[in-house]
Amino acid sequence: MKKKITATVLSQKEIAPRIFDMWIATDLASSAKAGQFIGVYPKDRSTLLPRPISICQVSDKKDALRIVYRIAGQGTAEFSSYQEGDSVEILGTLGNGFPTEAAEGKKVFLMGGGIGIPPMLELARELPASTEKQIIVGYRDDQLFLKEDLEKNGTVYIATEDGSVGTKGNVMNAIEENHLQADVIFACGPMPMLRAIKKYAEEKKIKAYISLEEHMACGVGACLGCVVKTKEVDHHSHVHNARICTDGPVFDAEEVEI
Amino acid sequence: MNTQTTIAGVTFKNPVMTASGTFGSGMEYEEFVDLNRLGAVVTKGVANVPWPGNPTPRVAEVYGGMLNAIGLQNPGIDVFMKRDIPFLKKYDTKIIVNVCGKSVEDYVDVVERLGDEPAVSMLEINVSCPNVKEGAIAFGQKADALYNITSELKKHAKQPIIMKLSPNVTDITEMAKAAEAAGADALSLINTITGMKIDIHRRKFAIANKTGGMSGPAIKPIAVRMVYQVAQAVQIPIIGMGGIATAEDAIEFILAGASAVSVGAMNFVDPYTTVKVVEGIEDYMRTYHVENLTDLIGAVE
């Protein structure tokens, strides 16, 4: 059940320059899963639309959500000023989430690039015990946010654009340098990274589930703002377009044209 | 207290509707609001065949509102009749279907198909979408073109027709008069105002279509002014919209001359807006001892 609620900030801290880590107390956590997102509304009414932010972690008691986000504009700048006890307006939970059952007994890549890294944490936590988890994350530099959390949930491989830590380059370079292999890929990150992963999965003939983003208005599938081109005619739209907010954000890479 | 309002012989339980394109056919909002509480659901525009719409980005935020250039993506009338109409029939609310097309024949096709469906109370004719290149607004920016399509559709429509007017004209009252003269049963206004936003960091248009239609609270004073002007110029009823966020906003439109109102972009900001507006209008009527909602229509002094 989706709803818009006023929740309470439990904690907030800056974990890398302009990257913030916020825990929010909310019963929306009870049904939240990896790959889903929430809409966060600025209180400044000159900025009206909810900001889609992925779920980084669901608390063990399922009573709080963690989001890790980068300041990208006025809305996220406002969120970064919230402190413990402040209220925050959220809409959730939105989107389909990652198909964790596809990882049963498999060797997987969890690939995150930049601000696409946070959903990989909750995914690593939710994947079945039978899954071999190789977490491959790409950063700009040595500001390795969420690294310790990820290390508790799988084997972590790091790529940095400036070469300061791990493989110099991106997540694809890290796969190559470490001679890694997988049966299934889960990924979230910038479009060039997702395109490279789609191509890699096609070559290796393995499944890749990629989380997409697009500018959104409603977040619930009504406005048709956030569509992605699909290979086949979509069941809902009856054209070659699927809604990222409701049919996604996670898609089988084969089914979308990016 | 009587909140009913009547437009072209159709009586609505209250004057609150959904602006086309902001509410789908209600399916995405039934989790949030009881659709039985609404005066009507006005559907997303539907054409005779599926339309893919525009490339992304299709939406952008602007100060106090947003731009959109969805491009009337829709599944076509066949799917719509099989899926959306049966869904809406489950609810005790009126159904108004927004009709779009690229040619007069396209519109006629859809209007005739809907004529076989008695559950559809009215048709809203979209001659004002600024985001598609053919049809649509081409019929809504010249008085003679609007007159011609209105009179043609009146020959084929079984339900009363509402012509949805564009604010992107020099004098909206000329358009309103042309529609009325051609036999339109009602008018709805305003559609979005054409706008533009540029991302200065990337030096690119924020919307792939370059221009988009602006909606949201920032456009409300323009919409109220146009509703008032049109109400002075024609006799047919008006459905007013443009940035309605609260019951107070809705009442402004009604006092300016609207017989009903639609909530648009604010559905995206607060999915409960429609029902809050219904309840707020009732509160206003109680506070000011207004017996009939119709007493408020055009009552500005």
Interface residues (C-beta under 8 A of the other chain):
Chain A: M1 K2 K3 K4 Y41 R45 S46 T47 L48 L49 P50 L91 E214 H215 M216 A217 C218 G219 V220 G221 A222 C223 L224 G225 C226 V227 V228 H236 S237 H238 V239 H240 N241 T246
Chain B: G21 T22 F23 G24 E28 Y29 E31 F32 K44 P50 W51 P52 G53 T56 P57 R58 V59 A60 E61 Y63 G64 G65 M66 N68 I70 Q73 P75 G76 V79 G216 P217 A265 M266 N267 F268 V269 D270 P271 Y272
